[in-house]
């Protein structure tokens, strides 16, 4: 391990966005409990994901990452997990069929409990209390008792993540994800145009499978059509938790973050000499870097060198989050810096965080058309730079919520209050997520067809 990395080495580095625990002994006791528990994910799964992301980096696959802005203890239930998983399956089917590309499926789930905050405290009616930092640290209830940073909440986060992963593995490997169930994934509450488009797509897929069977190629015997590889991800924000679940891979002898398959460093915590970069540089998991307007090209070069000195494809995913209308101001410089260094990375677009506004009704929201606009700009710029736009990263849910305005579900400022359930940031509902998947698939398909047409003209001229 370069520079004598240890899993606790981050403690000697500057830290930000971290809790202020009152009792060090309690924190150590919780960490000892967590160190005795099995890891939530395993090294073989991490290696498979890294290989899959290598294909994305090489332009051979596409990454779909989505899920809750912040998981909560209070809303934890099997139906919620199933519904989010189901929508991600639907989105992946749409992208695979429309874009003719394999899709790597990754949820913001089974670990996404911590949230960075713009302020350490919150004031209501003249009362100032610590900000809510996610259920793994404190409670959303605005009271002095609930807002205390409590290390024992890490144990509940671990237990919920373990139960979530158990259910996800059952869904992805136990028959629920079988492609022949593509019709049964239709959400009952979705009766708009997107549901009709999805049902039409499902029918075409079923017809194709029936043809395979008639031709003697039995789809029942093709394992890849009966199961899916589904991976978990979260922001590696609470380093006491990450350190406690770090394990040594018995095959390679290298450290693995056992808290999730994929971890990312947030836009607020990506200081090259900071604690979060120090921890992430030593584990072998694929690592994401959130890239916002404040990230400079030279700093990105330093980050990539620290986190991926061997230039391993599939190791680094760069997640752009700039805001609609601003992508062209920042992304080209970052792309050119990466090309100059010859770094093999995955480029993805997070069109959620840069498009958050306060509605006239007082709710924090994200306009659907702004989200779509940023995705389109992301594709346009990569096309101009000759690089591959490798994925999308959405905050979304399988529930019929009203948190983001617009889309075919026609959520407006006036209807935000109907089902505004988020604990933190506004999420796309199931209908909006499906609509976005169809539109992104169309973007990819149009560009692929354009390249094929241009290549055909070039070959014709050469002949």
Order of alpha helices (4+ residues) and beta strands (2+ residues): alpha-alpha-beta-alpha-beta-beta-beta-alpha-alpha-alpha-beta-alpha-beta-beta-beta-alpha-beta-alpha-beta-alpha-beta-beta-beta-alpha-beta-alpha
